[in-house]
Amino acid sequence: MDNTESIKKDLERAIIDGKMHETPGITQEALDLGLAPRELMDEVLTPAMEVVGEKFEEREYYVPEVLVSARAMQACLDIIRPMLFEENEQAEATIAVGTVKGDIHEIGKGMVCMVLEGAGFNVIDLGVDVAPEKFVEVVQQNVDIIAMSSLMTTTRDYMGDTILALSEANLRQKVKVMVGGAAVTPGFAQEIGADAYGVDCNEALRIVKEMIC
Ligand code: B12
């Protein structure tokens, strides 16, 4: 195994094991070895959290273990964030991003924000547990696209509720709606009348670029 493969394995292991004090150092080492931030996000961080999810499903991990892994991943993302900034060659657009009501999963939503911001777009991070009314309120200001994230089948219906609330406020035509997150499928996105579904933060960026052209 060459150095880059071995550091990727070390980082993946550190996240799975929830070693939040070790991940920043390993992340820096990986970057120093020439690994690209997006490569780390796609090939190490996301798969590491998938393993954590499997362990949770198999009851090998409980919420506290998942939480420390999530913190380890956040520590890694904090190192990567400043490195994502590119020269802004995009058209101006403002995207409001939030995890829907009842749902506090923030990592994927945070990655979507990071990648869009890194590409030079104006991003309003609404945080987690965002009610339909909050999305409506923000669309009343100058927002071109809303991006909603949902990780739970019990909360994803709030995406549809938000789209309905936008229609009721006569704002649906004013804004494009993109959805994503582990609980969302392309079929579900279509069913609720979203304009687009993205499987990951790279697709989120591609969709935004398409939407504003
Ligand atoms: C980490 C985690 C937690 C952490 C969250 C910490 C944090 N600060 O975010 C904690 C411990 C708090 C937690 C709590 C709970 N969790 Co949890 N959690 C997870 C876990 C293991 C990983 C999620 C994650 O961060 N993945 C990594 C990121 C990068 O992936 P992602 O969010 O999917 O995002 C990617 C894409 O989906 C996409 N994306 C995301 N959003 C968007 C938006 C747009 C617009 C686009 C285009 C793309 C996009 O881009 C990202 C990659 O580039 C998942 C398992 C899983 N397989 O998803 C369970 C999981 C989501 N949790 C689950 C559950 C049940 C819970 C709890 C109810 C547990 C409990 N008993 O308390 C609570 C719910 C709390 C709440 N009200 O929200 C279930 C949901 C089941 C379901 N089908 O509904 C899962 C699937 C685990 C399981 N298999 O049972 N959890």
Residues whose N, C-alpha, C, O or C-beta is under 5 A from the ligand:
A	BS01	B12	T46 M49 V52 G53 E57 V63 V66 L67 A70 G102 D103 I104 H105 E106 I107 G108 K109 M111 V112 A147 M148 S149 L151 M152 T153 T154 M178 V179 G180 G181 A182 Y197 G198 V199 D200 C201 A204
